[in-house]
């Protein structure tokens, strides 16, 4: 019973087979392989963006940081939610790749609000040399607490950014989970909602390690090429990234895996709710933040369910005390494992 992270799951067999199939003969390096040409075309079709510039990197941190650097000068700041992924989980990599640009955090308990963003942008108004200037806006979708920005919420945030002349980046490490939850198209959740560049995640959703960076403004393409190479993220044997993304996109495997993960999470959430657990945030994709008694945590751990994020001392204290935890479902989670977990309540 492993609910620690969708990063911890296995690679889908079809993606692993795609890597094996690519491991024959010779292929041009540095993204000039035939598979990459097919990936680029497929992503352009999926996103209804025939002129989009499409690139692959191996990690989400590289995708976010390199994309944001293309829209942010060193004397500027990136606006993001207080608990955004680029603030919580990337060890200042966005600031590093943007040559020192800072992050301006919008206070929030989960999602960034248009009002909070507008206030932060207004604070940076003017061209005083004594303060950081306004740069890009970054939105995490799915949020760090498992919530999904609706299309209306995305449009409201990008409207504030566009009114100030600022570009918008979408951190889509769990892009597929959000898209399945919203039942919308990739275009509707990106450029049609005012997004300029998106990190289209694959690693958390069944790939070995690949993320796509998609620029809807192709004028940024050359700069990204330079930044990716300078930042040591241009793979020589690029075909193994291409092979993953090629298999990921084939026959909508990416949506199938996200649907499975979301459904497992929904089943788990329903069971927890019925058992009296308290939810810290409403689960909307494949992550749950909930609280339930220490005694239940103890039973779970005794049965081998040790692999989830738990906040508090499970070994000592009142058995009825509620302890918070995070539970994440991935594409390989089964109903049987979910039910086994719930049987302890």
C-alpha positions in Angstrom: 0.0 0.0 0.0 2.1 2.8 -1.3 0.5 6.2 -1.3 3.6 8.4 -0.8 3.9 9.9 -4.3 3.1 9.3 -7.9 6.8 9.8 -8.4 7.3 6.4 -6.7 5.2 4.3 -9.1 6.4 2.0 -11.8 6.8 3.0 -15.4 3.9 1.8 -17.6 4.9 -1.3 -19.7 4.0 0.4 -23.0 6.3 3.3 -22.2 9.1 0.9 -21.2 8.5 -1.0 -24.4 8.7 2.2 -26.3 12.2 2.8 -24.9 13.2 -0.8 -25.8 11.9 -0.3 -29.3 13.9 2.9 -29.7 17.1 1.1 -28.7 17.9 -0.2 -32.1 20.3 1.0 -34.8 21.4 4.6 -34.9 19.4 7.8 -34.4 20.4 11.4 -34.7 21.2 13.0 -31.4 20.1 16.2 -29.6 16.4 16.1 -30.5 16.9 15.5 -34.2 15.6 11.9 -34.0 12.6 10.9 -36.1 10.5 10.1 -32.9 10.9 13.7 -31.8 9.5 15.0 -35.0 6.4 12.7 -34.5 6.1 13.9 -30.9 6.3 17.5 -31.9 3.5 17.0 -34.5 1.3 15.1 -32.1 1.6 17.7 -29.3 0.8 20.5 -31.8 -2.3 18.6 -32.9 -3.4 17.8 -29.3 -3.0 21.4 -28.2 -4.5 22.8 -31.5 -1.4 24.9 -31.8 0.3 24.3 -35.2 3.0 26.8 -34.6 3.9 25.8 -31.0 7.6 25.2 -30.2 7.9 21.8 -28.4 10.9 20.6 -26.4 11.6 17.7 -24.0 13.6 17.6 -20.8 14.0 14.9 -18.2 12.7 16.6 -15.1 9.9 18.9 -14.0 12.3 21.2 -12.3 14.2 21.7 -15.6 10.9 22.3 -17.5 9.6 24.9 -15.1 12.9 26.7 -14.6 14.0 26.9 -18.2 10.6 27.9 -19.4 10.3 30.7 -16.8 13.8 31.9 -17.5 12.7 32.6 -21.1 10.1 35.1 -19.8 12.0 36.6 -16.8 14.9 39.0 -16.7 17.3 38.8 -13.7 15.9 42.1 -12.3 12.3 40.8 -12.4 10.2 38.7 -10.1 8.0 35.7 -10.8 4.5 35.8 -9.2 3.3 32.5 -7.8 1.1 31.1 -5.0 2.6 30.8 -1.6 2.4 27.0 -1.8 3.3 26.8 -5.5 5.5 23.9 -6.7 8.3 26.3 -7.8 8.4 27.7 -4.3 7.9 24.5 -2.2 9.8 21.9 -4.2 12.5 23.2 -6.5 15.3 24.5 -4.3 15.5 27.9 -5.9 16.1 26.4 -9.3 13.8 28.9 -11.1 15.7 31.8 -9.5 19.0 30.1 -10.5 18.1 29.6 -14.1 16.6 33.1 -14.3 20.0 34.4 -13.1 18.7 35.7 -9.8 15.1 36.8 -10.5 13.1 36.4 -7.3 9.8 34.9 -6.5 6.9 37.0 -5.2 4.6 34.8 -3.1 0.8 35.4 -3.2 -0.6 34.6 0.3 -3.0 31.8 0.0 -4.0 28.5 1.7 -4.2 26.7 -1.7 -5.1 28.4 -5.0 -3.8 31.8 -6.0 -6.6 34.4 -6.2 -7.0 37.1 -8.9 -7.3 39.7 -6.2 -4.1 38.6 -4.5 -2.3 38.5 -7.8 -3.5 42.0 -8.7 -2.4 43.4 -5.4 1.1 41.9 -5.7 1.4 43.2 -9.3 0.2 46.7 -8.2 2.9 46.7 -5.5 5.5 46.3 -8.2 4.1 49.0 -10.5 6.5 51.6 -11.7 10.0 51.4 -12.9 11.9 52.2 -9.7 15.5 50.9 -9.8 15.2 50.1 -6.1 12.7 47.2 -6.5 12.3 44.0 -8.6 10.2 44.6 -11.7 7.2 42.5 -12.7 8.0 39.3 -14.6 6.0 36.2 -15.4 3.1 34.6 -13.5 3.3 30.9 -12.7 0.3 28.8 -11.9 0.5 25.2 -10.4 -2.1 22.8 -11.9 -2.8 20.5 -10.0 -2.1 22.6 -6.9 0.3 21.3 -4.2 -2.8 20.5 -2.1 -4.6 18.4 -4.8 -7.0 21.1 -6.0 -7.7 21.9 -9.7 -8.1 25.4 -11.0 -11.3 25.5 -13.1 -11.2 27.0 -16.5 -12.9 30.1 -15.1 -10.3 30.4 -12.4 -7.5 30.1 -14.9 -9.1 32.7 -17.1 -9.5 35.1 -14.2 -5.8 34.8 -13.2 -4.5 35.2 -16.7 -6.8 38.2 -17.3 -5.1 40.0 -14.4 -1.6 39.1 -15.8 -2.5 40.2 -19.3 -3.9 43.5 -18.1 -0.4 44.1 -16.6 1.3 42.9 -19.8 2.7 39.8 -18.0 3.2 36.3 -19.5 1.8 33.3 -17.8 3.4 29.9 -17.2 1.5 26.8 -16.2 3.3 24.2 -14.1 1.6 21.0 -15.3 3.5 18.3 -13.6 0.1 16.7 -13.0 -1.4 18.3 -16.2 -3.2 15.0 -17.2 -4.9 14.6 -13.8 -6.2 18.2 -14.0 -7.4 17.8 -17.6 -9.3 14.6 -16.8 -10.8 16.2 -13.8 -12.0 19.2 -15.8 -13.0 17.1 -18.8 -11.7 19.7 -21.2 -9.2 19.9 -24.0 -5.5 20.7 -23.7 -6.1 23.9 -25.6 -8.9 25.0 -23.3 -6.6 24.5 -20.3 -3.7 26.4 -21.8 -3.5 29.0 -24.6 -7.3 29.4 -24.9 -7.2 30.3 -21.2 -4.3 32.8 -21.7 -1.3 30.5 -20.9 1.9 31.3 -22.8 4.0 28.3 -21.9 3.2 25.0 -20.2 5.2 22.3 -18.6 3.4 19.2 -19.8 4.3 16.5 -17.2 4.9 12.8 -17.9 7.1 11.6 -15.1 4.4 11.6 -12.4 1.9 9.9 -14.8 3.7 6.7 -15.7 6.8 7.8 -17.6 10.4 7.1 -16.6 11.5 10.7 -16.8 10.2 13.1 -19.4 8.5 16.5 -19.5 7.5 18.6 -22.5 7.9 22.4 -22.6 5.4 23.9 -25.0 5.7 27.5 -26.1 2.6 28.9 -27.8 4.7 31.8 -28.9 7.4 30.3 -31.1 9.5 33.4 -30.9 10.9 32.0 -27.6 12.1 28.8 -29.3 15.7 29.9 -30.0 16.2 31.3 -26.5 15.0 28.0 -25.0 17.4 26.1 -27.2 20.3 28.1 -25.8 19.1 28.0 -22.2 18.5 24.2 -22.3 22.0 23.6 -23.7 23.7 26.1 -21.3 21.8 24.6 -18.4 23.0 21.0 -19.2 19.5 19.7 -20.1 20.0 18.9 -23.8 20.3 15.1 -24.0 22.7 13.7 -26.5 20.8 10.4 -26.8 17.5 12.3 -26.9 15.6 9.5 -28.6 15.0 7.9 -25.2 13.1 11.0 -24.1 11.3 11.0 -27.4 10.4 7.4 -27.1 8.8 7.9 -23.7 6.7 10.8 -24.9 5.8 9.1 -28.1 4.4 6.1 -26.2 2.8 8.3 -23.6 0.7 10.1 -26.3 -0.1 7.0 -28.3 -3.8 6.0 -28.1 -4.3 8.6 -25.3 -2.4 6.5 -22.8 -1.6 9.7 -20.9 -5.3 10.3 -20.3 -6.0 6.7 -19.5 -3.4 6.6 -16.8 -4.6 9.9 -15.3 -8.2 8.7 -15.3 -7.1 5.5 -13.4 -5.2 7.5 -10.8 -8.1 10.0 -10.3 -10.6 7.2 -10.0 -8.5 5.5 -7.4 -8.2 8.7 -5.5 -12.0 9.3 -5.7 -12.6 5.8 -4.3 -10.2 6.4 -1.5 -11.7 9.7 -0.7 -15.2 8.3 -0.6 -14.1 5.6 1.8 -12.2 8.0 4.1 -15.2 10.3 4.1 -17.5 7.5 5.1 -15.1 6.5 7.9 -15.2 10.0 9.4 -11.9 11.4 8.2 -11.5 15.1 8.0 -10.3 16.7 4.7 -7.9 19.6 4.8 -8.6 20.3 1.1 -11.2 18.9 -1.1 -9.6 16.2 -3.3 -10.1 17.0 -7.0 -7.5 14.9 -8.8 -5.2 12.3 -7.5 -4.0 13.7 -4.1 -5.7 13.7 -0.7 -4.9 15.8 2.4 -6.8 14.4 5.3 -6.8 13.8 9.1 -7.8 10.7 11.0 -7.0 9.1 14.4 -3.5 8.1 15.4 -4.9 4.6 16.2 -5.8 4.1 12.6 -2.4 5.3 11.4 -0.9 2.7 13.8 -3.0 -0.1 12.4 -2.1 0.9 8.9 1.6 1.0 9.5 1.5 -2.4 11.3 -0.1 -3.8 8.1 2.7 -2.3 5.9 1.1 0.9 4.8 4.1 2.9 5.9 4.6 4.8 2.7 2.5 7.9 2.8 3.3 11.4 4.1 2.4 11.7 7.7 2.6 14.8 9.9 3.1 13.9 13.6 4.3 11.2 15.9 2.4 8.1 15.2 4.1 6.1 18.0 2.9 8.0 21.0 0.0 10.2 22.1 -3.7 9.8 22.5 -5.0 7.2 20.1 -8.0 9.3 19.2 -6.0 12.4 18.2 -6.3 13.2 14.5 -3.0 13.4 12.6 -2.8 14.9 9.1 -1.4 13.1 6.1 -1.1 13.1 2.3 -2.1 10.2 0.2 -1.3 10.1 -3.6 -2.7 7.7 -6.2 -0.9 6.9 -9.4 -1.9 5.0 -12.6 -1.0 1.6 -11.1 -3.1 1.9 -7.9 -5.8 -0.8 -7.8 -9.2 -1.0 -6.1 -7.9 -3.9 -4.1 -5.1 -1.8 -2.6 -7.5 1.1 -1.9 -10.0 -1.2 -0.2 -7.2 -2.9 1.9 -6.2 0.6 3.1 -9.8 1.5 4.0 -10.4 -1.8 5.8 -8.4 -0.4 8.8 -11.0 2.2 9.6 
